[in-house]
Amino acid sequence: MTILTSTRLRFEPFTDQHFDGLQAMNREPEVMRFISGRAETPEETRAMIARVQARWAQRPYDWWSLIDIETGDLVGAAGLYHLGYDPANAHEIGWRLRRASWGQGLASEAARTILAHAFDVVGAPVVRALRHPDNHASRRVMERLGMRALGQQTWNGHPVEMHELVRAEWNGVSG
């Protein structure tokens, strides 16, 4: 499985050892506000880890735990997968951080690293990102990445704003 690094983060594919950190993050109401709207149970976190591990067994990318290189703490998660987890769809990136890690540029750093992997290693022609219409912090990250807003769409019965970055427009800046 692929391990990535950036200036401050180590990207480790989800394992059972990440359960405590992922569960702590996914039970933070502010973190889950735009994802599910509620804290995740321990059983849901275990099931999520199992789903991600199964996808890792099929391809060399999916969700990574974001580990602070300096402290060794799990500070978030970031992923490269297909929209709707359907390989027929374009690649999508996503991220979430523990509340204590917000406002430090870690989401942008993680997303740049994932984009570099998507374009330079996986060879994705385009990468998209979805966000809740009220998630302005994610919108700002997407703008910093150079992603273009495509407008509102519906995914899983919910309105989302879709953004995309085409490989030819990628500036190659990672870290």
Buried (B, 14 or more C-beta within 10 A) or exposed (E): EBEBBBEBBBBBBBBEEBBEBBBBBBBBEEBBEBEEEEEBEEEBBBEBBEBBBEBBEEEEBBBBBBBBEEEEBBBBBBBBBBBEEEEEEBBBBBBBBBEEBBEEBBBBBBBBBBBBBBBEEBEBEBBBBBBBEEBEEBBEBBEEBBBEEEEEEEEEEEEBBBBBBBBEEBEEEBE
